[in-house]
């Protein structure tokens, strides 16, 4: 809880229309192991569920895999140099579990740990604060074969892996987050089947959500005992949720989706209880007998930071008979309970993912978390947009992405000015990368990656972001 950006809303006030952030605001960019590293079989790394999934025909667009990705494993020094050139104060990356603990149990793989030690040392040498995420979706395949996240023992395996990684890197990394977006692991991985391991079993997805949170709580306890001074947290993907109209039926649809998208994680982790209405909504799927005495106390072990990933808003309505099925990321048919609502598109501008652009929703999300869990320091651990990019004369101009960042950073500033303890912002993503079931067809990066040559080209949004960091704020509009 020691980030220097603690209480300086007074410094925020605009000089000639310029928007200034608090001193010490942590400006960063984020990536994840499977999306950028490549080197899938090197130095002892074994397969994760994403290796298996991406190599299964029909799972990922055009059969793309993370085998090579951005080849960051071999090019990390150049990538860190690029981060330094952009002036990043922090870099959020994830550790590949099967690289540091092949198979997901047993002793550490020293070669895997050494890779992350070299990366962290290089970051520190460039004055860049490392922000480590322990799990960004790459469960070791043998643990999935044993039952995966629906199995309780996977939580204990995760805590063991977390301790082993923390023992190796805890002397040089202060910010630790356990999971990235457990919603996706549980509901896209085991519910809709759109993500690895590709299972479609609503009851299993609810059990997975619980065991992901249990693994989180066990890991926080272990890491806090080892180094109480560390900043420990989790990253949740949170949505603004609104009803299409003010009818009671639409309001109930919004309540349901807020429960299944946001509160199903927020409440156990921050309040130590599942929301009663979510339990009721899920009764047709599970009786929650997988929850044991003491679990919710473990799950709600106090945190020092909460990471918020924000991309868009869900607008929902009561279902209409015969309505068109929705795209999976909005209403996966097997996302338990989502069949009771209709996701509405409003015709507002969207990104290349078809996600509606809604910066005010970011303020709403931050206000809501702060209202319900005051005092907890917040970080935007991901925010960004995919657009189609083109290289022209060796340059990439991406005004739409730049405008997306600009509007969302203004939203962050508004939240801080209202007194919300938002301490930092990580753009998603540092560079184009493997966008899960979309493969390399969606580009979120501030830095363009030519996947044939592995050339990196900072886009105009990257140059703009560097200037934002340099002036610790945004120019007048
Ligand atoms: O690329 C992903 C990331 O891995 C998790 N959050 C959302 C991003 C965009 O889909």
Boltz pocket constraint, residues with backbone or C-beta under 6 A from the ligand:
constraints:
  - pocket:
      binder: B
      contacts: [[A, 32], [A, 35], [A, 181], [A, 309], [A, 382], [A, 428], [A, 434], [A, 435], [A, 436], [A, 444]]
      max_distance: 6.0
